[in-house]
Amino acid sequence: MTQPAPETIRTPNTRIACDGTGDGLANAALGHPRVWLEIDPDAGFADCGYCDRRFILIGGIADKA
């Protein structure tokens, strides 16, 4: 059984950056190193290896909204 991601962010972009803060600047001490993630269109999502946020491609196969 798959556990749900702690936070899910829908995005229109297949390439996104995650630093764990959500805004890119404020609270940087609370985040993690910035990593770039690429969403595979066949999967429709990418998970951050640091904070486990899930980025879902809007209109992709994983987009249930």
N, C-alpha and C positions, 0 to 999 in steps of 0.2 A: 504494500500500500504506500503510495507516494504522499509525503507530507507537503502541505501547502507552503508556498514561499512566505517569509515574514512580511514582505512588502511587495506589491506588484505595481509596476509603472507601465502604462500604455504609451507607446511612442510611434510616430510616423517614420522614424529613421531606422535603418538597419545597422548603422554604426553609432554607438553611444558610449559616453564616458561615465564612469561611476567612481565617486570618491567617498561614498558612505555618508555624505552630509545631506545630499538632496538638492543643495543650491550651488555647490561648487566653490563657495568662498567662506561664508559664515560657518562657524563651528568646525573649522578644518581640523582642530586638535581632537575632535570627537570622531573623525572619519578614518579613512584608510588611504593608502597611496592611490592616486588616480590610475584606473585601468580602462583600457578601451575594449569594448565588447562588440562582436559582430553577430547580428541575428541571422541565423540560417533560415531562409524563407521556407524550407521544407519543414522545419520544426516550429517556426513562428515565434520563438522566444530565445532569450539568453539569460543565464543566471550569473550573478557576480560571485566569484570565488571567495571574496572577503566577507561581504555582508549578507549574502544569499538573496539580495533583491532580484526579482524576476522582471525583466524588461520584455514586454509583449508587443509585437508588431501590430499596429492598428490595421484591421482588415485581414490579418494573417490567419493561418489555420488555428492558432492558439487563442485568438481574440474571441472571447465569449460574451463580451459586453454588448 
